[in-house]
Amino acid sequence: MIERLNFIARKISFLHIPAAILCLVSFIAMMGIIFSPKTLSGDRFLIPAYLVLLWSLSTYSFVTAFLSIPGKSVGSPGFIKRLKHGFLRVWYGLVGILFLCATAAVLLLSVRMMLLWSRG
């Protein structure tokens, strides 16, 4: 599973910097909307700014986490090295499961928030 996530992260690694920029811009836009004196007219852009922040942060953290993963063990290194390598791969597997669950949650949240936003 982590090899597949690494493959996906390598394919979308070009989105690393644009996702960081989008995250920063949407955060600044959200803060501008929240702290502006006339919030009634600008509130309609708060939900899209929040969703852009969520998706860009998710993309950035996914690429950062899975761009380099520990490879499969080759040869027969010492017991401590094999144990450390095994723990590292288990850790990346757990992080992968966490990312899959978080992506599903963000997807459901996005659908709900877009429906709420479209109703006005």
C-alpha positions in Angstrom: 0.0 0.0 0.0 2.7 2.5 0.9 4.4 1.8 -2.5 1.2 2.8 -4.2 0.9 6.0 -2.1 4.6 6.7 -2.9 3.8 6.3 -6.6 0.9 8.7 -6.4 2.9 11.2 -4.4 5.7 11.1 -7.0 3.2 11.7 -9.8 1.6 14.7 -8.1 4.9 16.1 -6.6 4.7 19.0 -9.0 1.7 20.2 -7.0 3.8 20.6 -3.8 4.6 24.3 -4.2 1.3 25.3 -5.8 -0.6 23.6 -2.9 1.5 25.5 -0.3 0.8 28.8 -2.1 -2.9 28.0 -2.3 -3.0 27.1 1.3 -1.4 30.3 2.3 -3.6 32.4 0.0 -6.8 30.8 1.2 -5.8 31.2 4.8 -5.1 34.9 4.3 -8.5 35.2 2.4 -10.3 33.4 5.3 -8.7 35.7 7.9 -9.6 38.8 5.7 -13.2 37.6 5.5 -13.5 36.8 9.2 -11.9 40.0 10.5 -13.3 42.4 7.9 -15.7 45.0 9.3 -18.5 44.3 6.8 -18.7 40.5 7.1 -22.2 40.1 5.7 -21.3 40.6 2.1 -18.1 38.7 2.2 -19.3 35.6 4.1 -20.4 33.9 0.9 -16.7 33.3 0.1 -15.8 31.8 3.5 -16.9 28.3 2.7 -15.0 28.1 -0.7 -11.9 29.6 1.0 -12.1 27.0 3.8 -12.5 24.1 1.3 -9.5 25.3 -0.8 -7.5 25.5 2.5 -8.5 21.9 3.4 -7.7 20.4 0.0 -4.5 22.3 -0.5 -3.3 21.4 3.0 -4.2 17.8 2.4 -2.3 17.7 -0.9 0.7 19.4 0.5 0.9 17.1 3.5 0.3 14.0 1.4 3.1 14.8 -1.0 5.4 15.7 1.9 4.7 12.5 3.8 4.9 10.0 1.0 7.5 11.4 -1.4 10.2 9.4 0.2 9.4 6.1 2.0 11.6 3.3 3.3 12.2 0.7 0.6 11.7 -3.0 1.0 14.4 -4.8 3.0 17.0 -6.4 0.8 19.7 -8.8 2.0 20.0 -9.7 5.7 21.0 -6.7 7.8 21.3 -7.0 11.5 18.3 -7.6 13.8 18.1 -4.1 15.0 18.2 -2.6 11.5 15.4 -5.0 10.4 13.4 -4.1 13.4 13.8 -0.4 12.9 13.0 -0.8 9.2 9.8 -2.9 10.0 8.6 -0.2 12.5 9.2 2.5 10.0 7.2 0.7 7.3 4.4 0.0 9.9 4.4 3.7 10.8 4.1 4.7 7.1 1.2 2.2 6.7 -0.6 3.7 9.7 -0.1 7.2 8.3 -1.4 6.0 4.9 -4.6 4.6 6.5 -5.0 7.9 8.4 -4.6 9.8 5.1 -7.2 7.7 3.4 -9.6 8.2 6.2 -8.9 11.9 6.3 -9.4 12.2 2.5 -12.8 10.5 2.8 -13.8 12.8 5.6 -12.7 15.9 3.7 -14.6 14.7 0.6 -17.8 14.2 2.6 -17.3 17.6 4.3 -16.7 19.2 0.9 -19.9 17.8 -0.5 -21.9 18.9 2.5 -20.4 22.4 2.6 -20.8 22.9 -1.1 -24.5 21.9 -0.8 -24.9 24.4 2.1 -23.1 27.1 0.1 -25.2 26.6 -3.0 -28.4 27.0 -1.0 -27.2 30.5 -0.1 
